[in-house]
Each structure stands twice: as C-alpha cells, then as structure tokens.
Amino acid sequence: MINARKIMVAGVALAALATVAGCGEKEQVIVYQQGKYQGKTDTKPADNDPGSSLYTTSKWTKGDKAGWEAALKSRNQNQNEYTRAN
C-alpha cells in the first residue's frame, strides 16, 4: 500500500517544482542602435503582386501605383451598398 507520507512528500515536491518552474524565463531586452531600424522593412502596397491574395479580383501590374489605386477604388465601389442597391 502507498504510504500517506509518500503521497504528501510527492505533493510537496510537485508544488515546489511548479513554483520554481516560472523562474526560468530569460530577460528579453532589445538593444537599440541610434538611427537604425532593426525590424522588417515594409514595401509599398503597389509593389506587391496582384495575385498574392486569393480573395482579390483586381488586377494591376507590380509597381503601378495608379493601377493599384484604381483597383482599390473599384473594390471600394463594389462594397458600397448605395451603388449596389441602384
């Protein structure tokens, strides 16, 4: 039979282990260098491929800002309930 003392010792050891488990987190510090952006560089929306999204029906050529803006305006008009109701 399992001794009650063994169960209590196992419970105390488990509680101590659970208490100490949260102490292992490493410090997360960002080292900032003056004038240097260390994140991911962003691209302009018109510089993306038009087929990169599965949900787009608009077509523009990569890098064509005017074509991208026209596609965006067309998409917005298709979502406008006032123009769709007429």
C-alpha positions in Angstrom: 0.0 0.0 0.0 1.0 3.5 -0.6 2.0 5.3 2.4 0.3 8.7 3.2 3.7 10.2 4.0 5.0 9.3 0.5 1.9 10.9 -1.1 2.5 14.1 1.0 6.2 14.2 0.1 5.4 13.8 -3.6 2.7 16.5 -3.4 5.2 18.9 -1.7 7.9 18.1 -4.2 5.4 18.7 -7.1 4.3 22.0 -5.6 7.9 23.1 -5.2 8.7 22.1 -8.8 5.7 24.1 -10.0 6.8 27.1 -8.0 10.3 27.1 -9.4 9.2 26.4 -13.0 8.3 30.1 -13.5 11.7 31.3 -12.6 13.4 30.1 -15.8 12.4 33.0 -18.0 15.2 34.8 -19.8 15.3 38.6 -19.9 14.2 40.0 -23.2 15.9 43.2 -23.9 16.1 45.0 -27.3 19.4 46.6 -28.0 18.6 49.8 -29.9 21.2 51.4 -32.1 20.7 55.1 -32.9 19.3 55.7 -36.4 19.0 52.0 -37.3 15.7 50.3 -37.8 16.0 46.6 -36.8 12.6 45.4 -37.9 11.3 44.1 -41.1 11.3 46.6 -43.9 7.9 47.3 -45.4 7.1 47.6 -49.1 4.6 49.9 -50.7 1.2 48.2 -51.4 1.5 48.8 -55.2 4.9 46.9 -55.2 3.2 43.6 -54.3 2.0 41.1 -56.8 -1.8 41.4 -57.5 -2.2 37.6 -57.4 -0.7 37.3 -53.9 -4.1 37.2 -52.3 -6.6 34.5 -53.1 -9.5 36.9 -52.4 -8.7 39.6 -54.9 -10.2 40.0 -58.3 -8.4 43.3 -59.1 -5.5 43.3 -61.5 -2.7 45.8 -61.6 0.9 45.5 -62.6 3.6 45.3 -59.9 4.9 48.8 -59.1 2.0 50.6 -60.9 0.7 53.0 -58.2 -2.1 54.4 -60.4 -3.3 51.0 -61.3 -3.3 49.9 -57.7 -5.3 52.9 -56.7 -7.8 52.3 -59.4 -8.2 48.7 -58.3 -8.7 49.8 -54.7 -11.4 52.4 -55.7 -13.1 49.7 -57.8 -13.1 47.3 -54.9 -14.5 50.0 -52.6 -17.3 50.8 -55.0 -18.3 47.2 -55.2 -18.6 47.1 -51.4 -20.7 50.3 -51.4 -24.3 49.5 -50.6 -25.7 52.7 -52.1 -24.3 51.9 -55.6 -25.2 48.2 -55.3 -28.8 49.0 -54.4 -29.5 51.1 -57.5 
